[in-house]
Amino acid sequence: MTERVWDKFLTDKDKRVYQLAGYGKRGGFGTRPALFIIDVQYNFCGDAPGEDVEDGLKTYRTHCGEAGWKAVPHIERLLKLARAKNLPVFYTQSERRPDMIDSGVQVGKNHRGGEKTGIEGTHATQTVAPIAPEPQDILIGKRKPSAFFGTLFMSHLNFLDVDTLILTGCTTSGCLRATTVDAYSYNFKVVIPEETAFDRFEASHAINLFDLNCKYADVIPVDEVADYLQTVDGREAA
């Protein structure tokens, strides 16, 4: 059996419970997918590849280190396939007002929460250049972890008749997880290409992927997702 990123964090008892409880069954793909890129912004990835997370945190408190830039080529691969089929592509636009009032209680949960490195319209909040949005893509402005909370995301998905969400980005333990659980709750098939997800904490990344794969999503290799996208019928241009 292929080793998974979470295996080294599980006890033998965890592994037995996983088998006995029946978790981890594949939910499968639907026929009308959309690709969603969550928070792959400069303030999460850093300004350039190769920057160590501890150095990057001096500039951006949300920095995830080299894991972010390692995910970018894998996201770019799926993005090209989705656009070739004219499939819906969504991005989060995660940013704040200058007075930070739209952060709410989130400011108080981090010792650096008041730092203004995520202000709307700044370089920090832009999606990194290799996977930047194009005019036909849909930007979801969010202020809370789930992209469904207080946004038009669900309305767009209904209008576009989407049945499968391919979720990429960060953080695995935060916004990616929250969006996954809500998508599952709304009865979408959810797929997370493993190489496209990232987090600043190795353990959080691994254990959240494990838990999401157990109950809410198919966490599978990006190669499988790419193969699937190549079989999907394209959509007519609007």
N, C-alpha and C positions, 0 to 999 in steps of 0.2 A: 504494500500500500504506500502511495506517495506521501511523504511527510508534509504536514501542513504547518503554516507559520505559528500556529497556536500550540502545537503538540508539546513543546518543551515546557509550557506553562501548566499543563494538565497533570494531575495526579493519576495514579492507576485507578483509584476509585472514581474519579471524574470520568475516565474513559469507559469504565464499566457502566456507570449510570447513563452515559450518553447512548450506549448500545441498548441497554435494557428499556430505556424510555422511548426509543424510536426516533430520536431527533436526527435532523440533518438530511431528511429525504429531499430529493430534488423537486422543486415546484415547477420547473420547466419554463419555457418561453411561450409567449403568446404570438400574435401575428402582426401587431401594430405597435412597435416599440418607439420609445423616445429616449434620447441620450440627455443626461443631466450632469452638468459640471458644477460642483459645489465648492465655492470659496477658493478656487485655485488662483489666488491673487498674490501680488508681491508681498503683502504683509504676512502671508502664511508661508510662501516659498522662499522669500528673500529676493534680493535684486539680481542675483546671478547664481548659476549652479556652483556647487562645491563649497558653499559657505557652511561652516560648522554651526550647529544650532546654538551653542553657547555664545559664539561671536554674533550671530544673527539676532539673538535676543537683546543685544544692546541697542539695536535700532527698532525692531518690531517685537513687541511682547508676545505676539501670536506666532512667531517664527517656528517652523517645524523642521528646519534643517534640510539636509540633502535629500531626505525622503520625498519632499515635495517635487523637486526637479527630476528625481528618478521616475516619478509617476507621469510626468508630462509627456514623454514620447509615446507611452502606452495610450494615454488619453487622445493624443493627436492621431494615432492610428485609427481609433474607433471614430473619431470626429470625421476623418476623411471618408470613411465608409458610410457613415450616416448621411453626410452631405451628398455623396454620390447617389444615394437613393432618395434624396429630398425628404429625409425623416425629420421630425421635430427635434430641435436642439435647444435646450434650456441652459441658462447660466444663473447662478445667484449673483445678485449685486448687493454685497454685504458691506454696508457703510453707515455712517452716523452723521447726524446734524452737528454743526460746530459746537453747540452747547451740550451735546451728549445726552439730552433728555430722553431720546428714543432708545438709549441703552437700558433705561430703567434700573432694576436691581442688579443687573449684570455688573455694573460699575463697582458695586460693593463687594463682589465675590473674588476680586483679584487685587492684590496689593498695588498693581500698576494700572488698575482699571480706568483711571482718569486720564491716562496718556492719550493724546489725540493723534494716533497713527492710523486711524480708520475713518477719517473724515471724508464725506462725500466729495467726489470729483478730484481726489488727489491720486497721485501715482500709486500709493500704497494699496488702494482699493481696486485697481485695475487688474483684470485677468492677465496672466503672463502672456507675452507676445506670441509664442508659438501656437497657442490655442485661443487667441482672442476672438471674441464674438464677431459675426458678420451681420449685415443689416437684416437678414431674414430670421435670425435667431431671436429667442424670446428671453428677456432679462427679468428675473424675479427678484424684486427688492425685498429683502428680509431683514428683520431686526432680532429675531429669536432663532434658536437652533433649527427647528423644523421649517423647511421651505413652504409647508402648507399653512403655517400659523399666520393669520392676518394678511394673506396675500391672495393674488388671483390665480395661483398655480392650479388649483383644482378646476377652476373654470376653463382654463386653457386645455387641460387634459381631457375634459369632457367634450369640448368643442372639436378637438382633434381626434377624438375617439381612440385614445391611447389605451392599451391594455397591459403593456410591459414597460417598466422603468429601468433603464440601465443607469445606475448611480455611480458617479466617480467623484473623487476629490477628498475634502477634509472637513473636520478631522473625523477619523473613524469613530472615535468615542463621543463626538459632539454632534455637529450638524449633519454629518452623513448618517450617523445612527438614528438621530431624531427623525430625519426625513424618511429613512427606511421604515421605521416602525409605523409612522403615519401612513405611508404608501401601502404597507401591508394591511393596515386597519381599514383602508378604503378599498381593499380587495384588488389591488394591482399586483401583478407578478413582478417581483423585484429581483434584479440581478446586479451583483457587485463584482466587476472584474478585479480580482485581487490586486494586481499590480498597479491599478489606478487609484487605490485608496491609500491615505497616509495620515500619520499622527505624529505629534512631537514625542510621545512616550511609547517605547517599544512594547511594553506590557499592555498598555491600554489598546494599542492597535491590534495586537494579536488576540487578546481575550474578547474584544468587541467583535472582531471578525468571526471568532468561534461562536459567540452567542447569536449573532445575526444569522449565521449559517445554520445554526441549530433550529431557529424558530421563524425567522422573518424574511430571509432572502437566500438566493443561491450565490454563494461566494465561490467563484470559479475562475480558472485561468483566462487571461485576456484572449488567448488564442481561440478558445471555445466561443467567446462572445463575437470575435471577428468572423469566425466561420458562420455563426448564426446570422449576422448582419448581411453577409453575402447572399444568403438564401431568401431574405425578406423581399417581398414585392415593394418596389419603389412607389412613392406617392407622386401624383401629378403636381406640377408647379402651380402655385396659386395664380 
